[in-house]
Amino acid sequence: PAEIQTLGLVLFVYCVGLQAAPGFFKSFRRDGLALNLSVLAGLMLAFGCAYLALRWSGRPTPLITGIFCGALTSTPALGAVTESIKSSGGTATDVNLAVVGYGVA
């Protein structure tokens, strides 16, 4: 059932937060700004590459979006993309293209 799945996700995120929070906040005191800016630069570079691939390759947008998510190994982003495609009236083929792009990357 969906309620059990949601409860499992909430417990998982809570436990990860308990484990990671002390080190996460400590890292901000040391090199936090430099590390966060380098991650932001990497994300922007990946986004730029995905945008150029979309414009120059002629491939469908869901496929390139899935590749972007897969290249960054971001399964939550893929979930958001598939939900966005579904809620905006996209077809099952569009969802499948995003999943294939993720898997290929």
C-alpha positions as CSV (number, residue, x, y, z in Angstrom):
1,P,0.0,0.0,0.0
2,A,1.1,3.6,-0.6
3,E,0.9,4.5,3.1
4,I,3.4,1.8,4.0
5,Q,5.7,2.9,1.2
6,T,5.5,6.5,2.4
7,L,6.1,5.5,6.0
8,G,9.2,3.5,4.9
9,L,10.6,6.5,2.9
10,V,10.0,8.8,5.9
11,L,11.8,6.5,8.3
12,F,14.7,6.1,5.8
13,V,15.1,9.8,5.3
14,Y,14.9,10.4,9.1
15,C,17.5,7.8,9.9
16,V,19.9,9.1,7.2
17,G,19.4,12.7,8.6
18,L,20.2,11.5,12.1
19,Q,23.4,9.9,10.8
20,A,24.6,12.6,8.5
21,A,23.5,15.8,10.2
22,P,26.5,16.3,12.6
23,G,29.1,15.9,9.8
24,F,27.0,18.0,7.4
25,F,26.9,21.0,9.7
26,K,30.6,20.6,10.6
27,S,31.6,20.7,7.0
28,F,30.0,24.2,6.6
29,R,32.3,25.5,9.3
30,R,35.5,24.2,7.6
31,D,35.4,24.3,3.8
32,G,31.6,24.5,3.3
33,L,31.4,27.5,1.0
34,A,34.2,26.3,-1.3
35,L,32.8,22.8,-1.5
36,N,29.3,24.0,-2.2
37,L,30.4,26.3,-4.9
38,S,32.4,23.6,-6.6
39,V,29.3,21.3,-6.5
40,L,27.2,24.2,-7.9
41,A,29.7,24.7,-10.7
42,G,29.7,21.0,-11.5
43,L,25.9,20.9,-11.7
44,M,25.8,24.0,-13.9
45,L,28.4,22.4,-16.2
46,A,26.3,19.2,-16.4
47,F,23.2,21.2,-17.1
48,G,25.0,23.1,-19.9
49,C,26.1,19.9,-21.5
50,A,22.6,18.5,-21.3
51,Y,21.2,21.7,-22.8
52,L,23.7,21.6,-25.7
53,A,22.9,17.9,-26.3
54,L,19.2,18.7,-26.4
55,R,19.7,21.5,-28.9
56,W,22.3,19.9,-31.2
57,S,21.3,16.2,-31.1
58,G,17.7,16.5,-31.9
59,R,16.9,13.8,-29.3
60,P,13.6,14.0,-27.4
61,T,13.6,16.2,-24.2
62,P,12.6,13.3,-21.9
63,L,15.5,11.2,-23.1
64,I,18.1,14.0,-22.5
65,T,16.5,14.8,-19.1
66,G,16.8,11.1,-18.1
67,I,20.5,11.2,-19.2
68,F,21.1,14.3,-17.1
69,C,19.6,12.6,-14.1
70,G,21.5,9.4,-14.7
71,A,24.8,11.2,-15.2
72,L,24.4,12.7,-11.8
73,T,23.1,9.4,-10.4
74,S,20.1,11.2,-9.0
75,T,17.2,8.8,-8.6
76,P,15.1,11.3,-6.8
77,A,15.5,13.7,-9.8
78,L,14.3,10.9,-12.1
79,G,11.3,10.4,-9.9
80,A,10.5,14.1,-10.1
81,V,10.9,14.1,-13.9
82,T,8.6,11.1,-14.3
83,E,6.0,12.7,-12.1
84,S,6.3,16.0,-13.9
85,I,5.9,14.3,-17.3
86,K,2.8,12.5,-16.0
87,S,1.2,15.6,-14.4
88,S,1.8,17.7,-17.6
89,G,0.0,15.3,-19.8
90,G,3.0,13.4,-21.1
91,T,2.6,9.9,-22.5
92,A,3.9,6.6,-21.2
93,T,6.5,6.7,-24.0
94,D,7.9,10.0,-22.6
95,V,8.2,8.4,-19.2
96,N,9.9,5.4,-20.7
97,L,12.3,7.6,-22.6
98,A,13.4,9.4,-19.4
99,V,13.9,6.0,-17.7
100,V,15.9,4.7,-20.6
101,G,18.1,7.8,-20.6
102,Y,18.8,7.4,-16.9
103,G,19.7,3.8,-17.4
104,V,22.0,4.5,-20.4
105,A,23.9,7.2,-18.4
